[in-house]
């Protein structure tokens, strides 16, 4: 005869919480299911085998190492609950449960898991003394499952920070490792930074620069020089501030590569770095033609005139951008406030020519709604309203609104301030309130 028992436990994870067992009370979002004869909290067994079911990114060995369990050790329910809590606390799992099958004092524990859906890329913001590989290696000594990302919740991020803190201390680098989530429209990241470390940008280099000299690129980047090094700031600087210089010259396919840094210290720039940002300038393109689709209210001739590009012109990206703004204004003049233009570019590299295809969604036409004036005495409010000539139910005209704001409203406020003779400086809030259902626009002018 032998004793055979099966015990099942399941646990669910919520951000920054985990299951624990205390005085027989289940704390957290936990469901316990036991099949008789169940193993009591005091009963122990020798752990013969550990199985992990449901993994997608992690490996069984990584999860077992994180749990702290080892085959051959003696375990009881408390030990298995503690291992489960440790796994949940890492933030790697959304749900976790385990079952135990035992016979003759030995058994197998099977963890059934659902990995967390959110794992954020880890960014090392200013760890200029180490390569990314060195940083990852140091982290894996404490977090063996580290793969360049970390769960948004749980204690994994704290473990990573502690690993990095020990690493910089080993090099006698003064500073405190902190981390914060970084969220933009495109992505979410976990950014680790050494606070208190002074790392100025001592020099900038742009290999590959010919159409624009390296000296001119450095001059255009002078706000980076002597600033505190930031991996994210340096990575975004060139695409935002320098790429328009190339687009202006017709280098529509110019690209800046991933920046690199090396330590560079001098009497004038102690403890700093040299930043290198390679550039691939690409060809200089000229305008071939434009192709339009979706336009009904504006003829192609008017669109082309607003764009301002002719065959053979330098494909000046800044000029093209301004032309698209002119098209938006032309639609706004006719009440199409939500008109949008999507562009696609066809490159003829052999001839260094570009053709732009524009797909237009003109959207509905909006009409003038109400003019609302607040913050003025009634007589003055009526006087201001009398200057507004775009009547209710007229086709809404954005250009009229801009002109009124620039001239009539300014003139009125100047005269009103002079009449008040109080020396008070008045503030003006000017707001357009489109109503998508009614397809009308109210204008609200609030004097403060």
C-alpha positions in Angstrom: 0.0 0.0 0.0 1.1 3.5 -0.6 -0.2 7.0 0.1 -1.2 8.9 -3.1 -2.4 12.5 -2.9 -3.1 15.3 -5.4 -3.3 19.0 -4.3 -4.1 21.9 -6.5 -3.7 25.6 -5.8 -4.1 28.6 -8.2 -3.3 32.2 -7.7 -3.8 35.4 -9.8 -1.6 38.4 -9.9 -2.5 42.0 -9.9 0.1 44.9 -10.1 2.4 45.0 -7.1 0.5 42.2 -5.2 1.2 38.6 -4.6 -0.3 35.6 -2.9 0.8 34.5 0.6 -0.4 32.0 3.1 -0.7 33.2 6.7 -2.5 31.5 9.6 -4.6 29.5 7.2 -6.0 32.7 5.5 -5.7 33.3 1.8 -4.7 36.9 1.1 -5.1 38.4 -2.4 -7.0 37.2 -5.4 -6.7 33.5 -4.8 -8.7 30.4 -5.5 -7.8 27.1 -3.7 -9.0 23.8 -4.9 -8.0 20.6 -3.1 -8.7 17.0 -3.9 -8.9 14.5 -1.0 -6.9 13.1 0.5 -5.1 16.5 0.5 -1.6 17.1 1.8 -1.8 19.0 5.0 0.3 22.1 5.7 2.5 20.0 8.1 3.0 17.1 5.7 6.3 17.1 3.8 7.7 15.2 0.8 10.9 14.9 -1.2 10.7 16.9 -4.4 11.5 14.5 -7.3 10.4 16.6 -10.2 9.4 20.3 -11.0 7.3 21.0 -14.2 6.3 24.4 -15.6 3.3 24.5 -18.0 2.2 27.5 -20.1 5.5 29.2 -20.8 5.9 31.3 -24.0 9.0 33.5 -23.5 10.7 32.1 -20.4 12.3 28.7 -20.1 11.5 26.1 -17.4 15.0 26.4 -16.0 14.7 30.1 -15.6 11.4 29.8 -13.7 12.6 27.0 -11.5 15.8 29.0 -10.6 13.6 32.0 -9.7 11.3 29.8 -7.5 14.2 28.7 -5.4 13.0 25.1 -5.5 15.4 22.2 -6.2 14.8 18.6 -6.9 15.8 16.4 -4.0 14.9 18.9 -1.3 12.1 18.3 1.3 9.1 20.6 0.9 5.8 21.2 2.4 2.8 23.3 1.5 4.3 26.4 3.1 7.5 26.0 1.0 5.5 25.6 -2.2 3.3 28.6 -1.4 6.4 30.7 -0.7 7.9 29.6 -4.1 4.6 30.6 -5.8 4.6 34.0 -4.1 8.2 34.6 -5.2 7.2 33.8 -8.8 4.2 36.1 -8.7 6.1 38.9 -6.9 8.6 39.0 -9.9 5.8 40.5 -12.1 6.5 37.9 -14.8 3.2 36.1 -14.4 -0.4 37.2 -14.7 -1.7 34.0 -13.2 -0.1 31.0 -11.5 -1.3 27.8 -9.9 0.3 24.5 -8.9 -0.6 21.0 -8.3 1.2 18.3 -6.4 1.1 14.6 -6.9 2.8 12.6 -4.2 3.4 8.9 -3.4 5.5 7.2 -0.7 6.9 10.5 0.6 8.1 11.8 -2.8 6.3 13.9 -5.4 6.1 16.1 -8.4 5.0 19.7 -8.4 3.6 21.2 -11.6 3.2 25.0 -11.9 0.6 26.2 -14.4 1.4 29.8 -15.4 0.2 32.6 -17.7 3.0 35.0 -18.4 2.3 38.8 -18.1 1.4 40.4 -21.4 3.4 43.5 -20.7 7.2 43.4 -20.7 8.9 46.7 -21.3 12.3 47.3 -23.0 15.0 48.4 -20.6 17.1 51.5 -21.5 20.4 52.3 -19.9 20.3 56.1 -20.0 23.8 57.2 -19.0 25.9 54.1 -18.1 28.7 55.3 -20.3 31.4 53.3 -18.4 30.0 50.0 -19.6 28.8 48.3 -22.8 25.2 47.1 -23.0 26.6 43.5 -22.9 28.5 44.2 -19.7 25.3 45.7 -18.1 23.2 42.7 -19.2 25.8 40.2 -17.9 25.8 42.0 -14.5 22.0 41.9 -14.3 21.8 38.3 -15.2 24.0 37.4 -12.2 21.0 38.4 -10.1 18.2 38.1 -12.6 19.0 35.1 -14.8 15.9 35.5 -16.9 16.8 39.1 -18.0 16.5 39.4 -21.8 16.6 43.2 -22.3 13.1 43.8 -21.0 11.3 43.7 -17.7 7.7 43.4 -16.4 5.9 46.6 -15.7 5.0 45.4 -12.2 6.7 43.3 -9.5 10.1 43.4 -8.0 12.2 42.6 -11.1 12.9 46.2 -11.7 14.1 46.6 -8.2 16.5 43.7 -8.6 17.8 45.2 -11.9 18.5 48.5 -10.1 20.3 46.7 -7.3 22.5 44.8 -9.7 23.4 48.0 -11.5 24.1 49.8 -8.2 26.6 47.1 -7.3 28.2 47.3 -10.7 28.9 51.0 -10.5 30.1 50.7 -6.9 32.6 48.1 -8.1 34.1 50.8 -10.4 34.0 53.5 -7.6 31.5 55.5 -9.6 29.5 57.8 -7.4 25.8 57.9 -8.1 22.4 56.4 -7.3 20.6 54.1 -9.8 17.0 55.0 -10.3 14.4 53.9 -12.9 11.3 55.4 -14.3 8.8 54.4 -17.0 9.0 56.4 -20.2 5.8 56.6 -22.2 5.4 58.1 -25.7 2.9 57.6 -28.5 5.2 55.0 -30.1 6.5 53.0 -27.2 6.8 52.4 -23.5 10.2 51.8 -21.8 11.8 51.4 -18.4 14.7 53.9 -18.2 17.5 53.3 -15.7 19.7 56.3 -14.8 22.7 57.0 -12.6 21.6 60.0 -10.7 24.3 62.3 -9.3 27.0 61.3 -11.9 28.3 64.3 -14.0 28.7 63.1 -17.6 29.1 66.1 -20.0 29.1 65.7 -23.8 32.6 66.9 -24.6 32.6 66.5 -28.4 30.4 65.4 -31.3 31.3 63.6 -34.5 29.3 62.9 -37.7 31.1 60.4 -39.9 29.6 60.3 -43.4 28.8 64.0 -43.5 29.6 65.6 -46.9 26.6 67.5 -48.2 26.6 69.3 -44.9 30.0 69.6 -43.3 30.7 68.0 -40.0 31.5 71.5 -38.6 28.1 72.8 -39.6 26.4 69.8 -38.0 28.3 70.3 -34.8 27.3 74.0 -34.9 23.7 73.1 -35.3 24.1 70.7 -32.4 25.7 73.1 -30.0 23.0 72.7 -27.4 24.2 69.2 -26.9 27.8 70.2 -26.2 28.6 70.4 -22.5 25.1 69.2 -21.6 24.6 66.1 -19.4 24.7 63.0 -21.6 21.4 61.3 -22.1 21.0 58.3 -24.3 17.4 59.2 -25.2 18.1 62.9 -25.8 21.1 62.1 -28.0 19.1 59.5 -30.0 16.2 61.8 -30.7 18.2 65.0 -31.3 19.5 64.3 -34.8 16.2 63.1 -36.3 14.4 66.1 -34.8 16.9 68.9 -35.2 19.4 67.8 -37.9 17.3 65.7 -40.3 15.3 68.8 -41.5 18.6 70.3 -42.7 19.0 67.4 -45.1 15.4 67.4 -46.1 15.8 71.1 -47.0 18.6 70.1 -49.4 16.5 67.4 -51.1 18.2 64.5 -49.2 14.8 62.9 -48.5 16.3 59.6 -47.5 19.0 60.8 -45.2 19.2 58.8 -42.0 21.2 59.1 -38.8 22.4 55.8 -37.3 22.5 54.8 -33.7 24.8 57.1 -31.7 27.8 55.6 -29.8 29.8 57.0 -26.9 33.3 56.7 -25.6 34.8 58.2 -22.5 36.7 61.4 -23.1 38.0 63.5 -20.3 40.1 66.6 -20.3 40.8 69.6 -18.2 38.1 71.5 -20.0 35.6 68.6 -19.9 36.2 66.3 -17.0 34.5 62.9 -16.8 32.8 63.4 -20.2 32.1 61.5 -23.4 32.6 61.9 -27.1 29.4 61.2 -29.0 29.5 59.8 -32.6 26.4 59.9 -34.8 27.0 58.4 -38.2 24.9 59.8 -41.1 23.9 58.2 -44.4 23.0 61.2 -46.5 21.6 59.4 -49.6 20.9 61.1 -52.9 19.7 64.6 -53.7 16.2 64.3 -55.3 14.3 66.5 -57.6 10.5 66.8 -58.1 9.0 64.7 -60.9 5.2 65.1 -60.3 2.3 64.9 -57.9 -0.6 62.5 -58.2 -3.9 63.4 -56.3 -6.8 61.2 -55.2 -9.9 61.9 -53.1 -10.2 65.6 -53.9 -13.7 66.8 -54.9 -14.0 70.3 -53.4 -10.7 71.6 -54.6 -9.4 71.0 -58.2 -6.0 69.6 -58.8 -4.7 72.9 -60.2 -5.5 74.7 -56.9 -4.0 71.9 -54.9 -0.8 71.9 -57.0 -0.6 75.7 -56.7 -0.9 75.5 -52.9 1.8 72.9 -52.8 4.1 75.0 -54.8 6.2 72.2 -56.4 7.0 72.1 -60.1 8.8 69.4 -62.2 12.6 69.7 -61.9 12.4 71.6 -58.6 14.7 70.5 -55.8 12.6 68.2 -53.7 12.9 70.5 -50.6 11.2 68.6 -47.8 10.6 71.7 -45.8 9.0 73.4 -48.8 6.8 70.3 -49.3 5.8 70.4 -45.6 4.8 74.1 -46.0 2.9 73.3 -49.1 0.8 70.7 -47.3 0.0 73.3 -44.6 -1.2 75.6 -47.4 -3.5 72.9 -48.6 -4.9 72.4 -45.1 -5.6 76.2 -45.0 -7.3 76.1 -48.4 -9.7 73.4 -47.1 -10.2 75.3 -43.8 -11.1 78.4 -45.9 -14.0 76.3 -47.3 -15.2 74.8 -44.0 -13.4 71.5 -44.2 -11.8 71.6 -40.8 -10.9 67.9 -40.6 -9.5 67.5 -44.1 -6.4 65.3 -44.0 -3.7 64.4 -46.6 -1.7 61.2 -46.6 1.4 61.0 -48.7 3.4 58.2 -50.2 6.7 58.7 -52.1 7.9 56.9 -55.1 11.7 57.1 -55.6 13.4 56.9 -59.0 17.0 56.4 -57.8 18.4 56.1 -61.3 17.1 59.6 -62.2 17.2 60.9 -58.7 13.5 61.9 -59.0 10.5 61.6 -56.6 6.8 61.3 -57.3 4.4 62.1 -54.5 1.0 60.5 -54.3 -1.5 62.4 -52.1 -4.6 60.7 -50.8 -7.1 63.3 -49.5 -10.0 62.8 -47.1 -11.9 66.1 -47.3 -14.2 65.4 -44.4 -17.5 67.2 -43.8 -18.1 70.9 -44.3 -18.6 72.9 -41.1 -20.8 76.0 -40.6 -20.6 79.0 -38.2 -22.5 78.4 -35.0 -22.6 80.9 -32.1 -20.3 83.7 -31.1 -20.0 83.7 -27.3 -18.3 86.7 -25.5 -17.8 86.7 -21.8 -15.9 88.8 -19.3 -17.1 92.2 -20.7 -19.9 94.5 -19.8 -22.9 93.9 -22.0 -22.5 97.0 -24.1 -18.8 96.2 -24.8 -19.6 92.6 -25.6 -22.2 93.7 -28.2 -19.7 96.1 -29.7 -17.2 93.3 -30.1 -19.8 91.0 -31.6 -20.7 93.7 -34.1 -17.2 93.5 -35.5 -17.7 89.8 -36.3 -19.1 89.5 -39.8 -19.1 85.7 -40.3 -22.9 85.0 -39.9 -24.5 82.1 -38.3 -25.0 79.1 -40.7 -22.4 80.6 -43.0 -19.7 78.2 -44.3 -17.0 78.3 -41.6 -13.8 80.0 -42.6 -10.6 79.4 -40.6 -8.8 82.1 -42.4 -11.4 84.6 -41.3 -11.1 83.5 -37.7 -7.3 84.0 -37.9 -7.6 87.4 -39.4 -10.2 88.5 -36.9 -8.0 87.4 -34.0 -5.0 89.2 -35.5 -6.7 92.5 -36.3 -10.2 93.3 -35.1 -9.9 91.6 -31.7 -6.5 93.2 -31.1 -7.8 96.6 -32.1 -10.8 96.3 -29.9 -8.8 95.2 -26.8 -6.4 98.1 -27.3 -9.2 100.6 -27.3 -11.0 98.8 -24.4 -7.8 99.0 -22.3 -7.5 102.7 -23.0 -11.1 103.3 -22.0 -10.8 101.4 -18.8 -7.8 103.7 -17.6 -7.1 101.3 -14.8 -3.8 100.2 -16.0 -5.1 96.6 -15.9 -3.6 94.2 -18.5 -6.4 92.0 -19.9 -6.0 88.4 -21.0 -7.9 87.0 -23.9 -8.9 83.4 -24.3 -10.0 82.6 -27.9 -11.4 79.1 -28.5 -13.0 77.3 -31.4 -15.5 74.6 -30.5 -16.4 72.3 -33.4 -19.4 70.1 -33.0 -18.9 67.0 -35.1 -22.6 66.0 -34.9 -24.1 69.3 -35.8 -21.1 70.2 -38.1 -21.0 73.7 -36.6 -18.3 75.7 -34.9 -18.9 78.0 -31.9 -16.4 80.8 -31.2 -15.8 81.6 -27.5 -14.0 84.8 -26.5 -13.3 85.1 -22.8 -11.8 88.4 -21.5 -9.9 88.1 -18.2 
